[in-house]
Amino acid sequence: MGAVIERDPLRLAWKTSPVRHLVGFGLLMLAGLLVLIGLDLVRQMVDRATGGPDAWNAPAAFLRIALTPPADLWPRSLVLFPGFALDPETFALAAVIGVLAVPLALGLILVALEWVAAGIGGRMLMRAQSAALDIILKVPSASHDEITMISALASRGLARENGVLGASLLIPVKLGGMIGLACAYVFVMDWHLGAVLAVVLALGMIVSARRALLRFDAAAARSREGDAAEGVFTDLEQRLPALRAHGTGPFERDRVRQALMSGHRPVMREEYRLAIMEAASAAVLMIAPLAVLALGAWFSQTRPLTAGTVAASVLAAALAAYGTREVVQWHRLILRARALLIDLGRGLAPLKLRAALKGKASLPENGALVAQGVSAYDPASGARVASVNLTLAFPSHVALVGDGDAGPRLLAALMSGQLPPSMGRLTYGGVDLAAANPVERSQRIALTGSTILIEGSLRDNLLYGCSAPAGELNHRLSEAIAIAGLDRLTHARGLSGTIDPAREPKLAAAIVEARRAVEAALATEDLDRFVDPFSATRYNRYATIGENLLFGKPIGDAFEEDRLASHPFVRAILEANELTKPLARMGLSIATSMIEIFAEIPDGSPLFDRFSFFSAADRPYFQDLVDRRNEQRRSDQTSRDQERLIGLALRYNESRHRLGLLEPGLEERILVARADFARMLPVSLKSSIEFYDEARFCAAASVQDNLLFGRIAADQAGALEAVLEVTRRVLTQRGLDGEVSRIGLDTPVDPQGDDLTLTELAAIDLVRGLVRRPSILVVQRALDGLPGPAADKLVMNLRRALVGRGLILVTPAISPAMDQPPFDAVIHFERGEPVMERRTRRLEALSA
């Protein structure tokens, strides 16, 4: 694409796909031939239709192609194709069918041409976007504004102009060919008519071009009017205090109206000129076929012009006039597409030069990190460092400690090459970091802490940026997870995940077997009181009323919690067991309690979102419902109110919410309704729920629910931790711990990170750095939010794992446990200035 990208749409189109263009040109030639055939068939049919009763009986050749030059130049016709000799009846039928078939065939050809243009456009789009992508991936991170602009042009801009770019060469050839073919046909029929048509089309082209220019002038005038009006209103806004103080409203009204009218006068002038030119353009192009018709009728008095010749010439003139108008419109679109390519090329050129200068140097495995008079400013954090001079020999372990984290993190970004210095020079092994290949630099010096999640599983996020053989990859991942302390997260996500028993029957059976072992282990350690098992004949104290009613896991949305109260079958079961009114009363009590408890809590509060039975958007509805019930306005009660109240009751869990609303008698009636639900469930709904069965794996339930086959006590302190510890021990003994972690790694991650804590987010980025096995690992944010012992353990794990490799740790303070053995160097930030404290460490102590 030249230096960066071809800026002329026509050349770019041809260079992108010459073969497709040749195919398109072939289709256009075929279309031109069909147009000629159609025009000639019109001529012959009109001649025979106006030639009297015997005209159809005259002998003729079907599809005969001949040129009739002026008699002064060539006395005889030039026969290009003799055609097919047909009898009169067959000729008439063939002519009628041919006239109707030509437009259909042209339509099919144009469809094929559109397909070709779409293919060219797609390749041009990918080519241009690939050029932009290659440069964006290599350009320094400091070019954020330029990258934003280039991204907008390469995405929305190119997508908007893709149709124009794809047909940028085919459409001019199509329109030009149609105009030239039509004019040539009229010239061949009669050169006088052809000359008149050429003059009118030339005039129409000039007028249409002038109309296009006036459109630009009118648009510019409207833009200037908008700017002037904005200035007038801005000035008025500044005068408002004086206006109110001195009562100058009438004066300001007249002044503003005069200013606005004055600004609108240039627009009116341009609009008038454009309207005149619009009318002239339409009139001139309309005159083209009419002029041919009028002159053809006039010449027919003295010249051998048949009615068919005049009709075909008029049709050809109409096609030429249409093509002339479209050529001008297309030229305007091409100019817009060219402007886009020019802007894209201008934006990419300096970035390409910058990327080329950056990506040439290769970094060594180890070496000295040297800063010489380095100054930098981070606009994101506002941090600044000035005149930094230091030398750090790697592999070594360095700590960046400061009274605020802005300085240390800025220095860490400089050391990792994420931020180029505004002054000075930063080298690693004698190589300027600003000139290093970005991919190789990330393999040598890995920065962690700024976690950007991607769509996909937890495994995809942890391995983002790592390339290694599959076996080695798994080994690195498990090792990095253990170092970063993410094994608990992967295990917990695995327990909350699900598996398909049809795909993994052995694992499903092993989990069912482990269920019995977990139950026995809990009983042995007197922890079974912490789990209320699922039983078809008992009410589960730690499940909601809705969950107790279903005694299974919904599949799909038929029996989802939010829709349960409105499901017809569920409502029928509740009504048959006389549960509708008790549950509605319970729902009213819940709504009343929630309104009272959260009366002073704002809608956006996390407490409201976490503990309330309904969303902030539903609070006004339930407030009104409670008020109506308190006023005993029976006439205002609706079936929707009852449905919403039952929905609240079905979410109620006595052990968690503790409102004292669930009585033993009501529990018994719910158990009876549960039995009716399972017994009377229609066949059409059986696929919407999977009931709990102690002997089977429930595919719709989580691994944890299948292991415990019950719910953990939510109202007893330490229950969750104790039960999960026993569960994990049993899984480890049975060799299933790794499988559960695998399930956790395969669970999807929310790209916004809403399902992860800040500490877990930082740990994910830390794992990303560890699995790449860099020469130097720059660690920041990994200690944020960790208690002291956990932070000490993480740092010790990192220092053991990185023996013989470099570590740069950003930390607010160094505890004695972290500093054993001492760091090679500690850089303190005092009033924003880095001061280095050199240490001496014993490498053998790290491996102890």
JOWO-V20206 format. One record per helix or strand of 2 or more residues. SS is the DSSP state (2 for helix, 1 for strand). FROM is the first residue (numbers start at 1). TO is the last residue. If there is no record, write none. Layout:
((SS/FROM/TO) (SS/FROM/TO))
This chain:
((2/9/16) (2/18/49) (2/55/57) (1/60/62) (1/65/67) (1/78/81) (1/84/86) (2/88/138) (2/144/166) (2/170/189) (2/191/246) (2/249/299) (2/307/358) (1/367/377) (1/384/394) (1/397/402) (2/405/415) (1/423/428) (1/431/432) (2/433/435) (2/438/444) (1/445/448) (1/456/457) (2/458/462) (2/470/484) (2/487/496) (2/505/524) (2/528/530) (1/531/533) (2/545/550) (1/552/554) (2/564/566) (2/568/576) (2/580/597) (2/606/611) (2/616/630) (2/634/636) (2/639/650) (2/654/657) (2/664/680) (2/683/688) (1/689/691) (2/703/708) (1/710/712) (2/719/733) (2/737/745) (1/748/749) (2/758/771) (1/776/779) (2/788/801) (1/806/811) (1/825/830) (1/833/838) (2/843/846))
